[in-house]
Amino acid sequence: MSDIYDAINMNSTADESAIAVTLGLGGTVRIGGSTLAVADLMVVFEAIQRTGSVQGFADALGLSYRAAWARLQAYEAALGRPLVHKTRGHGTALTEFGAALAEAFAGASRGLEAGFGRETRAVEHRLRRLLTGSSGALTLAASHDPLLVEVLSAQGGVELSVMGSSAAVERLLDGQADAAGFHCGAITPEAAGRPFSTVNGSAGLVAHPLFEREQGLLLAPGNPLGIRRLADLTAKGVRYVNRQRGSGTRDWFDRLLAEAGLPASEIHGYTVEEFTHQAVAAVIACGAADAGLGVRAAADRLGLDFLSVGWETYYLAASRSLAAPALQEWSAAIRARAARTPGYRACAPTPD
């Protein structure tokens, strides 16, 4: 018995990367005293639409033709409507009622597809840890932050993709990432609107505040152009370097311009885009631009002047059901670093 267990355990470890879970629309349809499984009905609809025959339905379930036909008749009796009709020379097709019901289930499945994707990833991580002792690398889509990138590069166990906050949250919502790092400027996710407002408990997600960070205008050393306020960016000769569209920093800058009544067209260099805080700082440090919005840490690293515009919260969001120790380890390490780094303030951990 022990030998059998050891063999299974060894195979599980060897096949760690092959673990896959599939979740889909389930539940039942209850009409009167009859209860039908939604998954079974969807198999019927898909097989008949794909093959145009009852035999295709039989093959999909591994049944004989007679058994498949009997099951189909039982479904029709329970629903009180025919689901299929036969046409000479054209095989079997769904009736108008059957096609409408099939579309109703298919629409529900499409609507839940992103949620299924997120929860599938969460289950796979749990199952992998149960079978192998390791949940494997987690996929994190995150808005750029120098401190976060530095800590995660030393932690391991994470596949990090840096992108704008909006794109990162969309990756999480679509089930293409295990977690997302994002920020919204000096406002809450709810106030920021979509896609950030959809990161909440009703979607099965939780957003943990990781840290606060100070953002402001990165300026050439010594601030030779004397930039003291946002309106100074419109002065002749001032060259601005922007963050890419969809980034939280770009969104914040656009809100600041709107609040100050400054058209983007008056900012020379508004359309010049960089994808990280470090890149913005580097462009200014080499003399190719005079100002750009970014975190204090980027200014300090390259010896730039810094004009603060405020503090914002950086969030780490994931499925509520994702039980991954690595996630807690990242968060603890990032908060610890933030607590001792100028331009950052650690946020207290929040309960799930």
N, C-alpha and C positions, 0 to 999 in steps of 0.2 A: 504493500500500500504506500509506504514511504517512497519507494522508487517511482511509482506512478506520479505522486505529488511533485517530486523533484523534477521529473521530466516536464510536467505541465508548467512548473514555475520557470524552468530554463527556457521553454518555448515562449512563454509570456514575455520574458526579458528580451529575448532575441527579436520578437515581433513587436516591440514597443511602438515603432513608427507605423505599424500596420493597423493599429487600433482605430476603428471608425464607428461612429454611431449615427443612425438615421432617425430623425424624429419627423412626424407628419401629423396631419389632421386626423383626429380620432373622435371618440364620442359615439353617441347613439341617436337614432331617430325613433321616437316612440309614438305610435298611432294606435289608439285603442289599447288592445291587449298585446299588440305586437311591438317588438323592439328590434331594430335593425342596426347593425354596426356601420357607421359612416365609412370606415376604411374598406369594408367589403363592398359597399355600393360603389365606391370610387374605383375599385378594381374592375367591377363590371363595366362601368362607363368607359374607363380608359381602354380596356381590352376590346370592347365592341367598336369604339370609335377608331381604334388603331387597325383592327383586323377585318371589321365588317362581317363578323361571324360569331355565333355562339361557341364554335369550336375554339376560337381565339380566347374566349373567356374561360373555357374548360382548361386549355393549356396553361393559362396564367395561374390557375389555382391547382393544377395537377389533378383535375377531375375527369371522369369520363364524360362524353357528350350528354348522356342521359342524366347523370348527376348534376351537371351544370345547368341543363334545361330545367330540371326540377327545382333547383335553387332559384333560378330566375323567376319561375312561376310563383314560388313562395314570396319573393320580394314584391311582385306585382300584386299578389293577393293582399299583402299587408298594406301596401300603399293605395290600393283600390284603383289603380290606373295602370295601363300597359306601359312598359318601359322600352320595348323594342317592337319592331315590325319587320317582316320579311317581304322583300320585293323580288319577284322572279328576275333572275339575271343580275341582280345587284346585291345579293346577300342580305345581311341583317343590319339594321340601323336603329338608332335611338328614335323614339317617338318625340313629338314636340315637348311633351311633359318630361320625358327622360332627359332630353337635351337641356331643358331649362334647369332641371334638378342638378345635372352634371355641372353646369356652369355655376350654379349657386355654390356648390362645394368647391369647385376649382377657384372661384373668386375668394372664398374664405381662406383657402390654402395659400393663395398668393398674398393676401393681406397679412397672414401670420408667418410668411416665409422668413422675414428678417428675424423675428423672434425665435423661430425654430433654429435659425442659423446660430444665433447667440447662445441659446440653451444647449444646442448640440455640442458646441465647443466646450461649454462648462462641464457637461457630462463626460465628454472624452477625457478632459483633464483629470476628473475625479476617478474615472475607471482606470486610466493609465497609472495613477498613483496607487490605487488599490492593488493592481496586478504587478507593478514593477517597483513601487516605492518612490517613484519620481513622476511628477505631473508633466515633465517635459518643458520645453521653452514656451513662454507665453509671447503672444504677438501684441505689441503696443504701438498704436498710432498716436503720435503726440505732436503738439505744437512745440516749436523749438524753445528750449531754455538751457543756457550754459550749465547751470548747476545740475539739472536733471540728467542731461546727456553725460556729464562727467561721472556722476554717481552710478548710473546704469551701465556705463562701459566697464566699470570696475566690478559690478555685481555679477554679471553673467546671467544666463537663464532667460534672456529676453531678446526677442527679435524686434528692434526698434526701427520704425519708419517715421521720419520727421516730415511734417506737412503743416498746413494751416489748421487752426482750431476747428473750423467748420468741416473740413475734409476729414479730420481725425474723428469727430463725432459721427459723421455719416458712415465711416468705416465700421464703427462700433454698432450703430443702429442697423446696418445692413448685414451684420454677422460676419464681417470680414476681419475683425480684430477682437482680441480678448479684452482689451482695455483701451481707453482713450485718455490722453492728457490734453486739457484745453483751458482757455481763459477767455474772459469776455470784457476786459477792461474794468473800470471801476463800477460795475453793475453786477447784478445776479444773473445766473443762467435764465431764470424765468423772465426777467426784464429784457434780456437779450433777444428773446423770441427763438424761432426755429433756426437751426436744429437743436440748440442747447436746451430749450424749454421742454423737449421730449425726453431728456435724460432725467427720469424720475421714477418713483416707485411703481406707478401705474404701468410703466413699460418694463417692469422687472429689473430696472437698473438703479444703481446708487452712485452718487457723485461725492467722493470724499475730498474735502479741501486739503491740499497737500501743504501749501505755503502761500504766503503773500510776498509779492515782490514789487520793488519800486521801478516805475517806468518814467521816462522823461526824454528830453531832447539830448541826444549825443552831439557834442559840439567839438570843433577843432580845438586842440590844446591852447589854453589861454583865451578862448572865445574871441578871436581877433575881430569878428564882425559885430561884437556887442549884442548878440541875440539875448533878449531878456523876456520875451513873450512870444506867443504864437504868431501875432500879427507881423513880427519882425521877419518871418520867413518869406513874406511877400516883397521885401525890399530888393531893390535892384542889385544883382550880383550874387544873391544868396542861392546856393544850389542845394536842393533837398534830395535825399535818397529814401525811397519808400519801401515798405514791406509789401509782399505779394498780396493780391486780392484774395480774400477768404481767410487771411490770418487774423487772429484776435487783435494784434497790434495795429494792423491796417484799419480794422473796423473802429478801434478806439480813436485813431487819428482822424478818421472821417467824422466821428461824432464831435470831437473837439473843434474841428473846422466849422461844422454846422452850428454848434453852440456859440462860436465867435463870429458867425456870419461871414466867414471867409470862403469864397469859392475855390474849389480845388484848382481851377484854371489859373489862379494867381500864384500858385506854388510852383516855381521853376524846378523841374525834376520830379514832380508828383508821379509821373508815369514810369520813372526809373525804379525797378523793383529788385529787391534782394530777398532771399528765402530764410535767412537766419539773423539773429541779433548780432552775431559775430561778423557776418558779412557786411551788415550796415556799418558797424564800427570800423571794419577794415577799410571800407571805401572812404570814410571820413579821415581815418588816420593817414592814408596815402595821399590825401589832398584832392581826391576826385569829387568830393562833396563837402558841404559845410555843416549839414545838420541831418538828423534822422531820428525817429522815435525808436527807443529800445530800452533794455533793462540797464540799471546802474552797473551790474556786474560786467557787462560788455564794455562800458566806458572805462571802468577801473582797470580792466585787463590790458587795454591799449593806451592808457594814459590820456583819455579824452576828458573834456569838461562835461558837466552833466547838469541839466536844468530840469528838476523834478516836476512832473505833472500829476503824480498821484500813485497810490498803491492799488494793486489788484490781487485777486485770489486765483491761484492755479489749482485746477481740479484733476483728480484721477477718477474716471468713471469705469464701471464694469458691471456685468450681470450680478444681481444680488446672490444668485446661486453658485457663482464661481468661488469655490473654496480652494484657493491656491496659496500655500504658504509663501511662495515667492513674492506674491503681491504685497503681503504684509511686510515682508523683509525689505522690499524696495521702499515702501512708504516710510518705514521707520528710518532707513538710512538717509533718505532724502530730507525728511524732517530734521534729523540730527544735523545734517550739513547746513540746512537753511538757518538753524538756530544760531550758528556761529559764523555766518557769512554776511558781510555788509551788503545792504540792499535787499535782504530777505528777512522774513519773519516766519517761523514755523507755526503751522496750524495744529490745534489739538486734534488727535484722532477722534473720529465720530463712530458711534455704534452702527452696525449694519441695519 
